[in-house]
Amino acid sequence: MFVRVALDHPLPTLFDYRGEPSTQLAPGMLVQVPFGKRHVVGLVCEVTAHSDVPPERLRDAGALCAACPPLSAEWLALAAFAADYYQRGLGEVALPALPQALRDASRWARLFAPEERYRLTPAGRSALPDALPARASALRRLADALAAAESIEAAEARAIHPKAIATLAAWQADGWAERQVIDAAAARDLPRLANTELPDPLPIQRPTLTAEQAQAVDAIGAADSFAPFLLHGVTGSGKTEVYLHALSALLDARPDAQALVLVPEINLTPQFEAAFRARFAALPDDAIVTLHSGLAEGERARNWFAAHLGQARIVLGTRLAVLASLPKLALIVVDEEHDPAYKQQEGLRYSARDLAVWRAKQLEIPVVLGSATPSLESWWQADQGRYKRLTLARRAVADAALPAVRLIDLEEERRRGRASLEGLSGPLVAALKGRLERGEQSLVFLNRRGYAPALSCDACGWVAGCPRCSAYVVLHKPERALRCHHCGWEARIPRSCPECGNVDIAPLGRGTQRVEEALATAVPGARVLRIDADSTRRKGSAQALFSDVHAGEVDILVGTQMIAKGHDFQRVSLVGVLNADTALFSHDFRASERLFAQLMQVSGRAGRAGLPGEVLVQTRYPRHALYHALGRHDYVGFANSTLAERRDAHLPPFVYQALLRAEGRTLEAALAFLQQAAAALAGISAAERVTVYDAVPMTIVKVANVHRAQLLLESASRQALQATLRAWQPALRALKGVLRWSVEVDPLDI
């Protein structure tokens, strides 16, 4: 018997091994195999009686992970499609989609070992913690944890007190505690401890649906096969309530069914999980699980197993969750489907939204794509009748209207001699003060973190740059550091210009840290809070900061795109937008689409609970058509006009693109590789229907001392482009001269 195994390796092939006939090998199982001088974990894809590899070259397969049920044929087909479409090896897709604990055979024994748990006896509950010394704080924490939970794992006990096991043994001798040994399968069935980091549960009562919401829920519930829905709802229209009702209807009709809900960012998962747990309080704790990269490996493995075994009814996660094993999947929801975060930008560059649609078609189930500003690709699919459009044109709260949008002409402010304070115009500062006096909250949006995007010298023109990248370093004033946001290089702020010695060096431009500082001066007495990637580095910090906002402990919230979408700020009545103009002149043809989506999303944070909302956008181009569409909240008009421009310019979604990137020690080496790659297309027949552009350096040419260039391929036929890429791969692997190269299908950043 032979097995064909997929390995996490760039070669797009399966590897043959000898298998023992006595073992119960089957496709979808994990097996440890020798590979070179190492032993690695692979995924069994085929079991066969024949192999084309000479017998003397075959090696024996090793240990089998029998405790993990095989992955389903549908999941293997999903991984195979992703590998084929995105031009990667099957193992490069399948293995990274699994928890790290499963990809390391040395951890299998511990992962599936019987679990030790401890609990207090009735005598212990009455004696502890009063019997402990007053200064024994760690022992008291251990006793409190045991008293608060029915039982705790040995690992949890050790995290509380390093000598917990010895202490628990002593308590056992005293009759205060008892030890339980539970097999791995039973341990996975135990209810999870309540997550104390979640926000307070929302009220359990179900709000009355509006007529539009009810129509959307009915349409989703009536679908009994593949049905892609585009849920286009203005901000505050209650898209989440539609998801909740659709999930409730599904679980009422099929109690064993599973649903997958995708969100674009980790910081949105706590509020969604809190809403789901409140609405589905009757379900066991492990019926709702999260999957994202911010989880500890143990928790991620446990949640993945709950989904894989069919115990989890609702799986909430970021883009990696689209590849989770869900044997009873019956509904997929993709919230904020337009968000670029759904496109992986490293390794396997897949689109979670597109894979969600393919997976729904594979399983013949409905998929809901929700957004106030759908991607133009999805909007075009709805125009063509491939997706069914569901519209929520009004806000769900009866007295809540969309905010009024007002443009502040910065050139007019300058001509009239009205000074601004660190980029904050007079009208914006006055509006912020007015909201403070009324006890309302304001939000200031600037999609640039740090104190300033550069540090410069007026005397000689020097600008602080990264020695490893072709980019300026960002000034972070609180840390007194210059930091590169591309490679992580960091240095102290110099006392003087290194070129001319001038001590009068100054920040150039503004980031969220600088705006936070300016607001403390411009609006005295206001409680200002900044939320961006720098202020939320620690686990749970973003959730704590957002909780402060919801609790009313913040008057002015300053932040980047982290605060622009998905959050329901009940007391925010004013949104100020800074420095939006830069995106109007980007070389990226998608820049205007992203800017409009960002501005629509952040505008939607105002006036959600009935307070009159207002949005002030500072701009030097108040006559720009994009701002006029924003003022009318006219996504439909913007989308239709932008699609017409894309059609005339032969740009996506009317053509299909792929990008070959090369990284070399020099730019010349990277460009030479791409030129050879372009020449290799001459012998491929399908390439006759593909346009190949010249190789060019990337916008940021050098990152971490590696030079980068790219080659764009484009075709009006997806089939021709895919056929070209498949036939091109062997030639690309034969080329030398660069450190790395990669093919990206449907690129978002060019």
Beta strands, then each sheet from edge to edge (+ up, - down):
strand 1: 2-6
strand 2: 15-18
strand 3: 30-35
strand 4: 38-48
strand 5: 115-120
strand 6: 152-153
strand 7: 177-182
strand 8: 227-233
strand 9: 258-262
strand 10: 288-291
strand 11: 314-317
strand 12: 329-335
strand 13: 366-371
strand 14: 388-392
strand 15: 404-409
strand 16: 441-445
strand 17: 454-457
strand 18: 474-476
strand 19: 481-483
strand 20: 490-492
strand 21: 505-508
strand 22: 528-531
strand 23: 556-559
strand 24: 572-577
strand 25: 614-619
strand 26: 656-664
strand 27: 691-692
strand 28: 696-703
strand 29: 706-715
strand 30: 740-745
sheet 1: 2+ 1- 4+ 3-
sheet 2: 6+ 5- 7+
sheet 3: 10+ 11+ 9+ 12+ 13+ 8+ 14+
sheet 4: 15+ 25+ 24+ 16+ 23+ 22+
sheet 5: 17+ 21-
sheet 6: 18+ 19- 20+
sheet 7: 27+ 29- 26+ 30-
sheet 8: 27+ 29- 28+
end
